[in-house]
Amino acid sequence: MKYNRVLVWFRNDLRVSDNETLSKAIQLGKEIIPVYVLDPRQFDTMEIGLPKTGKFRAQFLLESIKDLRESFQELGGELLILQGKPEEALADLASKATADAIFFSKEVTSEERKVEAALEKAAFAMGIPTESFWQSTLYHKDDLPFPVGQTPEVFTHFRKEVEKLSKVRRIYPSPSRINYAKDVDISSGDIPTLKELGLEEPKPESKSWMKVKGGERSAFGRLQSYFWEKDLLKSYKETRNGLIGMDYSSKFSPWLALGCISPRTIFEEVKKYERQRKKNNSTYWLIFELIWRDYFRFIAQKHGDKIFHVEGIKNQVDSWRRDRSQFEAWVEGKTGVPFIDANMRELKATGFMSNRGRQLVASFLVNDLGIDWTWGASYFESQLIDYDVCSNWGNWMYVGGVGNDPRENRYFNILRQAKNYDPNGDYVRIWIPELAAVPGFSIHQPWELYSKQLRELKIQLGHTYPQPLVRISSLERA
Ligand SMILES: Cc1cc2nc3c(=O)[nH]c(=O)nc-3n(C[C@H](O)[C@H](O)[C@H](O)COP(=O)(O)OP(=O)(O)OC[C@H]3O[C@@H](n4cnc5c(N)ncnc54)[C@H](O)[C@@H]3O)c2cc1C
């Protein structure tokens, strides 16, 4: 034992299994005090006037904290919940609780790293050592075949090198008990309500299939159901571009984003599935997607704040439009382009959108409307239940053409995409009820219908449903 009492600060690692920070604290400290700090800066308003953490993700976060607290209670301990700036709240707690070390998981982007640095400084001034651990990726940073600063810019190069030269580390097992510092006379703290965080409760949305609850237990429940009960992993590659329902893709993203489950745990479960059920392209493809996630994280670390700048890592000249009313039409799902609007309405109503949808709506905003890609990324940051700073800003840079995509133009032809992914218009019909009467593929181009047909369908385009913001010809561009 190296320490008497270790504060374990939980961040985006809200789990007890495969948690190196927690495992090392248990190993090196006689007693531990787990703590989560709700930082008011996470609930600020962004430059574009939206909450930094919207109601869907905030609710998922509160559920995840509750679940973690219950896990600690079952292990004979408690999760303290504090509110305030972590660098101040933790230093204060360390002093009151006579902790002699603070452990936490490392983050990669500047806001989070500034908090780490401020905490380290405060702890140093108090003579308290801090130890931090790399947690969030499938491949550990120290196992990459290159220094992070030399992460290949092209995804395929990155993937091939890590697949050939790095190994995924084994997971840390869940602790069976903890030595919780019981004599600490500090209130364990209540989990705030959404209202106390200045947010409204999400309205129940009958059309939503995104039935997810925050926390490690539900993450494991989804893993169990997707892999073993429903046996869906073996067809993941064929279904992953779907749009409707809970099961076309894994939906692991909200849990991964808050660290309720680790990518290594998913990796080990894929390997088990391959041994016990089936090994094919689909089982590999889920790992392939987790490597994308790693890639954006290492790219974010390599390029620092450039990933948030409108010029991106390519230093492109800023020639974006900043048309507020068109941006709002995009946000509200009122651009007059049904496939775009359906996706944007799903996001607004549920906090989720498929990967196919995200690529399409992002391409539409930047390529068809020419609007500043950082506005789109900021809206996603506020609204997504699975917002992950590196995956979100990295993907947006990619689509915005200011990132590391070797292709010059990532333009998505919306009608062609609609033909491939929603040929009968079933998806659009769910989210745009005002067009529900339009049959088959015509729902993607209601403006092509003759006025007589429209009258029969009782649809008055421009009134019941807006005229498209961009000329149809541009949608038909190759
Ligand atoms: C503009 C844009 C913004 C995005 N913002 C986010 C975000 O904030 N948070 C987020 O987790 N993903 C983001 N993605 C990636 C992807 O859309 C989601 O990870 C995926 O839709 C989540 O659903 P799933 O868990 O069912 O994915 P699955 O298809 O089941 O994939 C499994 C996991 O692989 C990872 N993954 C899959 N695709 C990607 C990708 N393109 N980039 C990085 N990781 C990936 C995710 O962790 C995902 O949970 C974004 C994509 C785009 C185009």
The ligand as an SDF file (V2000), in Angstrom:
LIG
                    3D

 53 58  0  0  0  0  0  0  0  0999 V2000
  -21.4820   14.3980  -38.0730 C   0  0  0  0  0  0  0  0  0  0  0  0
  -21.3050   13.2180  -37.1400 C   0  0  0  0  0  0  0  0  0  0  0  0
  -21.2710   13.4300  -35.7650 C   0  0  0  0  0  0  0  0  0  0  0  0
  -21.0890   12.3370  -34.8950 C   0  0  0  0  0  0  0  0  0  0  0  0
  -21.0750   12.5630  -33.5310 N   0  0  0  0  0  0  0  0  0  0  0  0
  -20.8390   11.5150  -32.6850 C   0  0  0  0  0  0  0  0  0  0  0  0
  -20.7940   11.7140  -31.2810 C   0  0  0  0  0  0  0  0  0  0  0  0
  -20.9070   12.8330  -30.7730 O   0  0  0  0  0  0  0  0  0  0  0  0
  -20.6310   10.6190  -30.4870 N   0  0  0  0  0  0  0  0  0  0  0  0
  -20.4630    9.3650  -31.0140 C   0  0  0  0  0  0  0  0  0  0  0  0
  -20.3150    8.4060  -30.2440 O   0  0  0  0  0  0  0  0  0  0  0  0
  -20.4730    9.1670  -32.3300 N   0  0  0  0  0  0  0  0  0  0  0  0
  -20.6630   10.1900  -33.1900 C   0  0  0  0  0  0  0  0  0  0  0  0
  -20.7170    9.9610  -34.5370 N   0  0  0  0  0  0  0  0  0  0  0  0
  -20.3960    8.6090  -35.0440 C   0  0  0  0  0  0  0  0  0  0  0  0
  -21.5890    7.6470  -35.2400 C   0  0  0  0  0  0  0  0  0  0  0  0
  -22.5880    8.2780  -35.9680 O   0  0  0  0  0  0  0  0  0  0  0  0
  -22.1510    7.1310  -33.9080 C   0  0  0  0  0  0  0  0  0  0  0  0
  -21.1100    6.6240  -33.1070 O   0  0  0  0  0  0  0  0  0  0  0  0
  -23.1580    6.0050  -34.1360 C   0  0  0  0  0  0  0  0  0  0  0  0
  -24.1940    6.4390  -34.9680 O   0  0  0  0  0  0  0  0  0  0  0  0
  -23.7210    5.5660  -32.7970 C   0  0  0  0  0  0  0  0  0  0  0  0
  -24.6490    4.5220  -32.9480 O   0  0  0  0  0  0  0  0  0  0  0  0
  -24.2710    3.0330  -32.5500 P   0  0  0  0  0  0  0  0  0  0  0  0
  -23.6530    3.0000  -31.1900 O   0  0  0  0  0  0  0  0  0  0  0  0
  -25.4550    2.2130  -32.7720 O   0  0  0  0  0  0  0  0  0  0  0  0
  -23.1350    2.7030  -33.6000 O   0  0  0  0  0  0  0  0  0  0  0  0
  -22.5980    1.3040  -34.1570 P   0  0  0  0  0  0  0  0  0  0  0  0
  -22.7220    1.3460  -35.6290 O   0  0  0  0  0  0  0  0  0  0  0  0
  -23.1920    0.1650  -33.4510 O   0  0  0  0  0  0  0  0  0  0  0  0
  -21.0180    1.3860  -33.8380 O   0  0  0  0  0  0  0  0  0  0  0  0
  -20.4520    0.9150  -32.6170 C   0  0  0  0  0  0  0  0  0  0  0  0
  -19.6190    2.0050  -31.9950 C   0  0  0  0  0  0  0  0  0  0  0  0
  -18.5370    2.3560  -32.8470 O   0  0  0  0  0  0  0  0  0  0  0  0
  -18.2530    3.7510  -32.7110 C   0  0  0  0  0  0  0  0  0  0  0  0
  -18.4530    4.4210  -34.0080 N   0  0  0  0  0  0  0  0  0  0  0  0
  -19.2470    4.0380  -35.0270 C   0  0  0  0  0  0  0  0  0  0  0  0
  -19.1300    4.8990  -36.0680 N   0  0  0  0  0  0  0  0  0  0  0  0
  -18.2500    5.8450  -35.6740 C   0  0  0  0  0  0  0  0  0  0  0  0
  -17.7050    7.0140  -36.2930 C   0  0  0  0  0  0  0  0  0  0  0  0
  -18.0280    7.3960  -37.5410 N   0  0  0  0  0  0  0  0  0  0  0  0
  -16.8520    7.7670  -35.5780 N   0  0  0  0  0  0  0  0  0  0  0  0
  -16.4940    7.4410  -34.3170 C   0  0  0  0  0  0  0  0  0  0  0  0
  -16.9590    6.3410  -33.6950 N   0  0  0  0  0  0  0  0  0  0  0  0
  -17.8130    5.5650  -34.3600 C   0  0  0  0  0  0  0  0  0  0  0  0
  -19.2410    4.2950  -31.6930 C   0  0  0  0  0  0  0  0  0  0  0  0
  -18.6170    4.3120  -30.4360 O   0  0  0  0  0  0  0  0  0  0  0  0
  -20.3720    3.2820  -31.7470 C   0  0  0  0  0  0  0  0  0  0  0  0
  -21.1020    3.2340  -30.5400 O   0  0  0  0  0  0  0  0  0  0  0  0
  -20.9180   11.0300  -35.4300 C   0  0  0  0  0  0  0  0  0  0  0  0
  -20.9630   10.8450  -36.8120 C   0  0  0  0  0  0  0  0  0  0  0  0
  -21.1600   11.9220  -37.6560 C   0  0  0  0  0  0  0  0  0  0  0  0
  -21.1950   11.6870  -39.1500 C   0  0  0  0  0  0  0  0  0  0  0  0
  1  2  1  0
  2  3  1  0
  2 52  2  0
  3  4  2  0
  4  5  1  0
  4 50  1  0
  5  6  2  0
  6  7  1  0
  6 13  1  0
  7  8  2  0
  7  9  1  0
  9 10  1  0
 10 11  2  0
 10 12  1  0
 12 13  2  0
 13 14  1  0
 14 15  1  0
 14 50  1  0
 15 16  1  0
 16 17  1  0
 16 18  1  0
 18 19  1  0
 18 20  1  0
 20 21  1  0
 20 22  1  0
 22 23  1  0
 23 24  1  0
 24 25  2  0
 24 26  1  0
 24 27  1  0
 27 28  1  0
 28 29  2  0
 28 30  1  0
 28 31  1  0
 31 32  1  0
 32 33  1  0
 33 34  1  0
 33 48  1  0
 34 35  1  0
 35 36  1  0
 35 46  1  0
 36 37  1  0
 36 45  1  0
 37 38  2  0
 38 39  1  0
 39 40  1  0
 39 45  2  0
 40 41  1  0
 40 42  2  0
 42 43  1  0
 43 44  2  0
 44 45  1  0
 46 47  1  0
 46 48  1  0
 48 49  1  0
 50 51  2  0
 51 52  1  0
 52 53  1  0
M  END
$$$$
